[in-house]
Amino acid sequence: MSSQAKIEETLRRSVCGGWDRGFLESILEQLSKKRALSIKQKQTLGKVLARNNQEAQRIHENWAKLYESDYAQSARILAAYHKHQQYYRAMADDILAGKVPERGKFLRMFDNKYSKKVLAQAERDAKYAVGDYLLPRASFSSYKNAEFSSDMVWARQNEILRRFGKSGGFVLVIESEIRSAAQGAKRYKLLPVGETIPIIVEERYLKKGTVR
């Protein structure tokens, strides 16, 4: 079978995607114009064809079933974290869009040391409960450690954070997303005392308060 025929056959397989598909399409176009491949292109072509062969296709088809049964729930937790990072952002977006990620790259993300910490934080029981009155710890920095669900002018944010820093707030919701791989990364939506707009703060920056 010619190189062109092998490439066309490989492109018909769903396992071939991303950079590999783009490379093969580029090589196919080059061959159609009767342009010779360089030694490096030939070496790379051999590797791409090998990792997208019939066996790879079989594994790919089985992977979709295995992913849904064993990994999908954890994948969504990790995607919520990695979409705010740089390296796995594109795959995180695909996962959140309901797509099955490429097996090799996903497993590298899944086994990443930060991913393991994120899953550990997600599985850990929350330290505080809905309705608890909480205060910011000394380590809390208003503009670094608090999130708002919607945009608003800086002066309004400042007033809300000032009230929280002075009087604390009550837990409305324990958020499902984990945004940090640090210990105490569970996130709480809090309503500062005297305010109507909530903020989101990680557990590590909070402590139990006493209602007076």
Long-range contacts (C-beta under 8 A, 24 or more apart in sequence): 3-27, 3-31, 3-37, 3-45, 4-28, 4-31, 4-32, 6-49, 7-31, 7-45, 7-49, 10-48, 10-49, 10-52, 10-53, 13-52, 13-54, 13-56, 13-57, 13-60, 14-57, 14-60, 14-61, 15-52, 15-56, 15-57, 15-59, 15-60, 16-52, 17-102, 18-102, 20-48, 20-51, 20-52, 23-48, 24-48, 24-49, 59-103, 60-103, 63-100, 63-103, 64-100, 67-100, 67-101, 67-103, 67-106, 68-100, 71-106, 71-110, 74-110, 74-119, 75-101, 75-106, 75-110, 77-118, 77-119, 77-122, 77-176, 77-177, 77-178, 78-109, 78-110, 78-115, 78-118, 78-119, 80-176, 80-177, 80-178, 80-179, 81-114, 81-115, 81-118, 81-177, 81-178, 81-179, 81-180, 81-181, 82-109, 82-115, 84-179, 85-114, 88-112, 114-181, 115-181, 117-181, 117-182, 118-178, 118-180, 118-181, 118-185, 121-178, 121-180, 121-181, 121-182, 121-183, 121-184, 121-185, 121-186, 122-176, 122-178, 124-186, 126-174, 126-186, 126-188, 126-203, 127-184, 127-186, 127-203, 128-171, 128-174, 128-188, 128-203, 128-206, 128-208, 129-171, 129-174, 130-171, 130-172, 130-173, 130-174, 131-170, 131-171, 132-170, 132-171, 132-208, 133-168, 133-169, 133-170, 133-208, 133-209, 133-210, 133-211, 134-168, 134-169, 134-170, 134-171, 134-188, 134-190, 134-206, 134-207, 134-208, 134-209, 135-168, 135-206, 135-207, 135-208, 135-209, 136-164, 136-165, 136-168, 136-201, 136-205, 136-206, 136-207, 137-204, 137-205, 137-206, 137-207, 139-204, 139-205, 140-165, 140-201, 140-205, 140-206, 145-201, 145-202, 145-205, 146-199, 146-200, 146-201, 147-187, 147-199, 147-200, 147-201, 148-197, 148-199, 148-200, 149-189, 149-198, 149-200, 150-197, 152-197, 156-197, 160-192, 160-195, 160-197, 160-199, 161-192, 161-199, 163-192, 163-193, 163-194, 163-195, 164-190, 164-192, 164-193, 164-195, 164-199, 167-192, 167-193, 167-194, 168-192, 168-193, 168-209, 169-193, 169-195, 169-198, 169-199, 172-198, 175-200
